[in-house]
């Protein structure tokens, strides 16, 4: 996985904030990140943070090179139903 530094103006979301947007538990978001399905940035303390633009793109709120929000959300939900694998 490549490391990307967030732009200084980009808002970083916590797993709890991302979970609220997707209507899942924060642990599910953590599993998605661990599986590489959702890019995260690690803080110096080791906590996960997610670029708001990446999350919004997955939700289909902004255009992105990623799959459409609906398709990707369905894929993530299916992975969650399989226990994140």
N, C-alpha and C positions, 0 to 999 in steps of 0.2 A: 504494500500500500504506500502510495507517495504521501509525503508530508506537505501540507499546505498551511501557510500561515494566514490567519484571517486578516482581511483588510481592517484598518484601524476603525472604520466606521461601521463595520459589519457587526450586527448583534449576534451574540452567542447564546444559545439556549441550553438549559439544563435538561437532563433526561426526563424530569418531571414535566417541564414545559412542553417538550416534544410529545410525551405520552398524552398530555391533555389534548393536543391538536389531533392526534390519531385516535383518541379515545381508547387507549390501551394502558396497561400498567407500566410504570417506569422500568421495571425489570425486563419487560418485553423490548423496550427501546435499547436497553443495555445488551440484550441478546442479539438484536439486529446489528448493532455496532460490532460486537465480537465476531459475528458471522460475516462481516464485510458488506452487509446489505445497506448500511447507512454510514456514511463517512463521519468520523468524529475527530476532534482535536483534543489532545490531553493537556490539562493544565499542569503547571509544575508540581502540584500536589497529587497528580494522577487521576483527577476527575475528568469525566467525559463532558465535552461541550460540542454542540452542533451548530454549524452556520445556519442562520435563519433562512438565507436564500436557498440552501440545499433542501431544507425541510419544506419550505413553501413550494419549491419546484416539485417535490415528491407528492405534495398534496394537490398539485395541478393548478396552483394559484399563479404561477409564473411560467413562461416558456423555459424549457431546459433541454439539454441533450440527453437527459435520462428518460426512461420509459414514462408514459403518461402517469399521472398521479393515481388514477383509478386502477390501472393494470398493476402498478408497483405496489399499491396498498393491498390489493388482492393477493399478490405474491407474498408480501410480508405477512399477511394474515394466515395464508396457507402454511408458511414456514413456522409461524407461531403455533398453529394447531399440531404441527409435527414435533413440537418441543424445541423449535429454533434450529432445527437441523436441515 
